[in-house]
Amino acid sequence: MQRITVLLNPGAGPQDDDVVARVTTGFRRAGTGELDVRVAAGALVRTVAAEAVVRGATVVVAGGGDGTVSAAASVLVDAGATLGILPLGTLNHFAKDLGVPLDLDEAIQAIVGGRRVRVDVGEVNGRPFINNASIGMYASLIAEREAMQRIGRHKWFAHGLAAARVWRRYYRHHIHLQADGRERTIHTPFVFVGNNTYQLSGLELGGRKTLDAGRLHVCMAPNMTRRDVARMIVTAMFGDICRLEGFESFTPSELTLDGGVPRLRVSLDGEVMALDNPLEFRSRCGALQVMVP
């Protein structure tokens, strides 16, 4: 019988007030064994997930958005327990890429009656990520948005204001890269590093067809001007940005990024932090076990 610990983030997405009761009832109906449902958010997710592993949980379920899932997953990399996902957030990228149902009851059934698969995680300076890590424009955008939310701005209003500020301060970083035995120096407004290959155009923009290819996906825009980046954003929605002059992407298994400063601001699955330079990226093949339908 499975010993399941469920971690619910009360602030993730449009949850109902009775989500704890709904989740508890759903797992009981699905025929689970030992069940422990906890409410946890922020840094507490990692703490409670680690405690669950020590107590012998066979499945640790993250109920929330990608940030909650990423926090729980970081504890379960190379651990004996398996990750389960209740996609209760707004975007739920990782769940979608795994084929986990967005319906709560169906997601519960996938955990109780599904199968275990092994997927890759990315890693930068020893920190795992399930979706992506980036420096430059996006990391700055998230940092600005969080600062505005701390003073009471609504999330999407804060996002719009943050985007305007970052756009006004358009900046190209001086970066030295090493990957696949090659080295080069570039000036780019961003470097995006995905855990496996992302779709870069059209309706599938931002999705991944596989999470077990053992590759990173590096995207950047050397020497692109502000106007070029604006065109890239529009093209991504209606065309193929890979055809744009100045846009580059490649898929190494490891990458070293030197920003020429002591520390770099990095967005890691949406969480902004400062990491020591240089940044050492690698793909951790099959390091995370996940329940899927």
C-alpha positions in Angstrom: 0.0 0.0 0.0 1.2 3.5 -0.8 2.0 5.9 2.0 1.0 9.3 0.5 1.8 12.7 1.8 0.0 15.6 0.1 1.3 19.1 0.3 -1.3 21.8 -0.7 -0.3 25.4 -1.4 -3.4 27.4 -0.4 -2.2 30.4 -2.5 -1.8 28.6 -5.8 -4.3 29.3 -8.5 -8.1 29.6 -8.2 -8.5 27.0 -5.4 -11.8 26.5 -3.5 -11.9 27.1 0.3 -12.6 23.4 0.8 -9.7 22.1 -1.3 -8.3 20.1 1.7 -11.6 18.3 2.2 -12.0 17.7 -1.6 -8.5 16.3 -1.9 -8.8 14.1 1.2 -12.2 12.7 0.0 -10.8 12.2 -3.5 -7.9 10.1 -2.3 -10.2 8.0 0.0 -12.6 7.3 -2.9 -9.7 6.3 -5.1 -8.6 3.7 -2.6 -5.4 5.0 -1.3 -3.6 3.5 1.6 -2.0 5.7 4.3 -2.8 9.4 3.7 -1.4 12.6 5.2 -2.6 16.0 3.9 -0.7 19.1 4.8 -1.0 22.8 3.9 2.4 24.2 3.0 3.6 27.2 0.9 7.0 28.8 0.1 10.1 27.5 1.7 7.9 25.2 3.9 7.1 23.0 0.9 10.7 21.7 0.9 10.8 21.3 4.6 7.6 19.3 4.8 8.5 17.2 1.7 11.9 16.3 3.3 10.1 15.3 6.6 7.7 13.1 4.6 10.6 11.2 3.0 12.2 10.7 6.4 8.9 9.3 7.7 8.8 6.8 4.9 6.3 8.3 2.4 6.3 6.4 -0.9 4.6 9.3 -2.8 4.9 13.0 -2.0 2.2 14.9 -3.8 2.6 18.6 -4.7 -0.7 20.4 -4.9 -0.2 23.8 -6.5 1.5 25.5 -9.4 4.8 24.9 -11.0 6.6 26.6 -8.1 5.1 24.2 -5.6 5.8 21.2 -7.8 9.4 22.4 -8.3 10.0 22.9 -4.6 8.8 19.3 -3.8 10.7 17.8 -6.8 14.0 19.4 -5.6 13.7 17.3 -2.4 12.8 14.1 -4.3 15.6 14.1 -6.8 17.5 10.8 -6.4 15.2 10.0 -3.4 13.2 6.8 -2.8 9.9 8.6 -2.9 7.9 9.4 -6.0 6.5 12.8 -7.0 2.7 13.1 -7.5 1.1 16.2 -9.0 -2.2 18.0 -8.4 -2.1 20.8 -10.9 -3.8 23.6 -9.0 -1.8 26.5 -10.3 -2.4 28.9 -13.2 -0.1 27.5 -15.9 0.9 24.0 -14.8 3.6 23.5 -17.4 5.2 20.5 -15.9 1.9 18.7 -15.4 0.8 19.3 -18.9 4.1 18.1 -20.4 3.8 14.9 -18.4 0.2 14.4 -19.5 -1.2 14.7 -15.9 -4.9 15.6 -16.0 -5.8 19.1 -15.0 -9.1 17.9 -13.4 -8.6 17.3 -9.7 -10.3 13.9 -9.4 -8.6 12.6 -12.6 -5.2 13.8 -11.3 -5.8 12.0 -8.0 -6.7 8.8 -9.9 -3.4 9.2 -11.9 -1.5 9.2 -8.6 -3.3 6.3 -7.0 -3.7 4.1 -10.0 -1.1 5.4 -12.5 2.4 4.3 -13.2 5.9 5.5 -12.2 8.2 7.0 -14.8 11.6 8.5 -14.6 12.2 12.0 -16.0 15.2 14.3 -16.2 15.8 17.4 -14.2 18.1 20.3 -15.0 20.6 21.4 -12.5 22.5 24.7 -12.1 25.3 25.0 -9.4 23.8 22.0 -7.7 20.2 23.3 -7.6 17.6 21.2 -9.6 14.9 22.6 -11.8 12.0 20.9 -13.6 11.2 23.5 -16.2 13.8 26.1 -16.9 16.4 28.6 -15.6 17.2 31.9 -17.1 19.2 35.1 -16.7 18.5 38.5 -18.1 15.1 39.9 -19.0 12.9 37.3 -17.5 14.7 37.1 -14.2 14.5 40.9 -14.0 10.8 40.8 -14.8 10.0 38.3 -12.0 12.1 40.2 -9.5 10.3 43.5 -10.3 6.9 41.7 -10.2 7.6 40.2 -6.8 8.7 43.6 -5.4 5.4 45.2 -6.5 3.4 42.3 -5.1 5.0 42.8 -1.8 3.6 46.4 -1.7 0.1 45.1 -2.5 -0.1 45.2 -6.3 -2.3 42.5 -7.9 -0.3 39.8 -9.6 -1.2 40.6 -13.3 -1.1 44.4 -12.8 2.3 44.0 -11.1 3.4 41.8 -14.1 2.4 44.5 -16.6 4.2 47.3 -14.7 7.3 45.1 -14.2 7.4 44.3 -18.0 7.3 48.0 -18.8 10.1 48.8 -16.4 12.3 46.0 -17.7 11.6 47.0 -21.3 12.7 50.6 -20.5 15.9 49.3 -19.0 16.7 47.0 -21.9 20.2 45.6 -21.4 22.5 43.0 -23.1 24.6 40.9 -20.8 28.2 40.1 -21.7 28.4 36.3 -21.5 31.1 33.7 -22.0 29.7 30.2 -22.9 31.2 26.7 -23.0 29.2 23.8 -24.3 29.9 20.7 -26.4 33.6 21.5 -26.5 33.1 25.0 -27.9 33.5 28.4 -26.4 32.2 31.8 -27.4 31.5 35.2 -26.0 28.2 37.0 -26.7 26.1 40.0 -25.8 22.4 39.0 -25.2 19.4 40.3 -23.4 18.7 36.8 -22.0 19.9 33.2 -21.8 17.1 30.6 -21.3 18.1 27.1 -20.3 15.3 24.5 -20.4 15.0 21.0 -19.0 14.8 19.2 -22.4 13.6 20.8 -25.6 10.9 23.4 -25.7 8.5 24.1 -28.6 9.3 27.5 -29.9 6.4 28.5 -32.1 2.6 28.4 -32.6 0.0 26.7 -30.5 2.6 24.4 -28.8 4.8 27.3 -27.8 6.4 26.6 -24.4 5.5 22.9 -24.3 7.8 19.9 -24.4 7.3 16.6 -26.2 9.7 14.6 -24.0 11.3 15.0 -20.6 13.7 12.1 -20.8 16.1 13.0 -23.6 18.9 14.0 -21.3 19.4 17.4 -22.9 19.3 21.1 -22.0 17.7 23.6 -24.3 19.6 26.9 -24.5 18.0 29.9 -26.2 19.5 33.3 -26.6 19.5 36.4 -28.8 23.0 37.6 -29.4 23.1 41.3 -30.5 19.4 41.6 -30.8 18.1 45.1 -30.4 15.0 46.1 -28.4 13.0 46.2 -31.6 14.3 42.8 -32.6 13.2 41.2 -29.3 9.7 42.7 -29.8 9.5 41.1 -33.2 10.7 37.8 -31.7 7.8 37.9 -29.1 5.2 38.5 -31.8 6.7 35.9 -34.1 6.7 33.3 -31.4 2.9 33.5 -31.2 2.3 33.2 -34.9 5.4 31.8 -36.6 8.7 30.1 -36.0 11.2 32.2 -34.0 14.1 29.8 -35.0 14.0 31.5 -38.4 14.6 34.9 -37.0 18.0 36.4 -37.6 19.8 36.8 -34.3 17.9 34.1 -32.4 19.9 30.9 -31.5 19.1 27.7 -29.7 21.0 24.5 -29.2 20.7 21.4 -27.0 23.8 20.4 -25.0 23.9 18.1 -22.0 26.1 20.5 -20.1 26.8 24.2 -20.2 29.0 26.7 -18.4 27.9 30.3 -18.4 30.3 33.1 -17.1 28.7 36.5 -16.6 31.9 38.2 -15.6 30.5 39.2 -12.2 30.7 37.6 -8.7 27.0 36.6 -8.6 24.2 36.4 -11.2 20.5 36.8 -10.7 18.8 33.7 -11.9 15.1 32.8 -12.3 14.9 29.1 -11.4 11.4 27.7 -12.2 10.0 31.2 -11.4 11.9 31.7 -8.2 14.6 34.4 -8.4 17.8 33.9 -6.6 21.5 35.1 -6.7 24.0 32.3 -7.6 27.7 32.4 -7.7 29.3 33.0 -11.1 30.0 31.0 -13.2 26.8 29.0 -13.6 27.4 25.3 -14.2 24.3 23.6 -15.9 23.8 19.9 -16.6 21.0 17.5 -17.3 20.4 14.9 -14.6 19.0 12.0 -16.6 16.2 10.1 -15.0 16.8 11.6 -11.6 13.2 12.2 -10.7 10.4 9.5 -10.4 6.9 10.8 -11.1 3.4 9.3 -11.1 1.6 9.7 -14.5 -1.7 8.3 -15.9 
